[in-house]
């Protein structure tokens, strides 16, 4: 319950548990009094706010690699929910094998 004015019909509701469902109803009030309640909303599940994935490739743009040399490509990333990461070359996903290593953590991915 809040008595704050809701700008743009949005309100942050503190204390919700992620994954739990909540229902809401609304009242309007002015100096004359308060309206009756709205109909109860459909259940809504509390979830973490979504964030678009951000990828920051940590590679020198002027790097020159000769055939047979090893190159390390690293990228930091973030997003909510956690983004899925894949290294791709010519439309084919790259995996660790005898010639390369792909390592990914919750925030960084490395191709060697």
VMD Tcl script that draws the C-alpha trace (Angstrom):
set ca {
  {0.00 0.00 0.00}
  {1.35 3.40 -0.93}
  {0.03 6.92 -0.74}
  {2.68 8.20 -3.18}
  {1.56 9.72 -6.45}
  {2.35 7.33 -9.29}
  {3.90 9.16 -12.21}
  {3.43 7.54 -15.65}
  {1.37 4.74 -14.06}
  {4.50 3.01 -12.77}
  {5.45 2.24 -9.20}
  {8.37 0.36 -7.65}
  {7.11 -2.05 -5.03}
  {9.80 -2.84 -2.44}
  {10.14 -6.14 -0.60}
  {8.92 -8.54 -3.29}
  {10.41 -12.04 -3.48}
  {11.73 -13.09 -6.89}
  {9.63 -15.91 -8.35}
  {6.63 -15.30 -6.09}
  {3.29 -14.24 -7.63}
  {1.42 -11.13 -6.46}
  {-1.97 -9.59 -7.26}
  {-2.76 -5.87 -7.12}
  {-5.69 -3.50 -6.92}
  {-5.76 0.26 -7.27}
  {-7.62 3.10 -5.57}
  {-7.80 6.71 -6.67}
  {-7.89 9.51 -4.13}
  {-8.21 13.26 -4.10}
  {-9.23 15.95 -1.58}
  {-12.85 14.75 -1.70}
  {-12.07 11.15 -0.79}
  {-11.12 7.73 -2.09}
  {-12.66 5.64 -4.86}
  {-13.67 2.05 -4.55}
  {-11.01 -0.53 -5.44}
  {-10.25 -1.69 -8.95}
  {-10.73 -5.30 -9.91}
  {-7.92 -7.53 -8.69}
  {-5.15 -7.87 -11.28}
  {-4.10 -11.16 -12.80}
  {-1.27 -12.77 -10.80}
  {2.13 -11.29 -11.73}
  {5.41 -12.99 -10.97}
  {8.14 -10.83 -9.43}
  {11.31 -11.08 -11.45}
  {14.64 -9.35 -11.76}
  {14.60 -6.41 -14.17}
  {15.78 -7.39 -17.64}
  {18.91 -5.81 -19.14}
  {19.98 -6.07 -22.76}
  {23.23 -7.98 -23.18}
  {26.37 -5.85 -23.32}
  {29.50 -7.29 -24.94}
  {32.92 -5.61 -24.71}
  {35.52 -7.25 -26.93}
  {39.01 -6.77 -25.46}
  {41.09 -6.98 -28.61}
  {43.56 -4.52 -30.12}
  {41.87 -3.44 -33.38}
  {45.29 -3.14 -35.06}
  {46.45 -6.67 -34.18}
  {48.17 -8.67 -36.91}
  {48.42 -12.43 -36.52}
  {50.48 -14.60 -38.85}
  {49.38 -18.09 -39.85}
  {50.33 -20.59 -37.14}
  {50.52 -17.97 -34.37}
  {48.28 -18.12 -31.33}
  {45.71 -15.39 -30.77}
  {43.70 -14.70 -27.63}
  {40.28 -13.10 -28.01}
  {38.57 -12.03 -24.80}
  {35.21 -10.39 -24.18}
  {33.46 -9.25 -21.04}
  {29.67 -9.42 -21.02}
  {26.63 -8.81 -18.86}
  {22.85 -8.88 -19.07}
  {19.75 -10.09 -17.25}
  {18.85 -12.82 -17.61}
  {22.37 -14.20 -18.05}
  {23.24 -14.15 -21.80}
  {24.21 -17.32 -23.64}
  {27.68 -16.93 -25.19}
  {28.96 -18.52 -28.40}
  {32.06 -17.91 -30.51}
  {31.16 -18.20 -34.20}
  {33.29 -18.33 -37.37}
  {31.66 -18.48 -40.82}
  {28.27 -19.27 -39.24}
  {29.74 -22.26 -37.33}
  {29.91 -22.28 -33.54}
  {33.43 -22.85 -32.18}
  {34.12 -25.34 -29.39}
  {37.23 -26.47 -27.50}
  {39.17 -29.01 -29.56}
  {42.81 -29.92 -30.34}
  {43.36 -26.51 -32.01}
  {41.46 -24.05 -29.82}
  {40.12 -23.47 -26.35}
  {36.83 -21.78 -25.46}
  {36.42 -20.79 -21.81}
  {33.40 -18.91 -20.48}
  {32.61 -17.72 -16.95}
  {29.66 -15.66 -15.68}
  {31.27 -12.40 -16.92}
  {34.07 -13.24 -19.38}
  {34.64 -15.44 -22.39}
  {38.03 -16.34 -23.92}
  {38.95 -17.95 -27.24}
  {42.56 -19.11 -27.66}
}
mol new
graphics top color blue
foreach p $ca { graphics top sphere $p radius 0.5 }
foreach p [lrange $ca 0 end-1] q [lrange $ca 1 end] { graphics top cylinder $p $q radius 0.2 }
display resetview
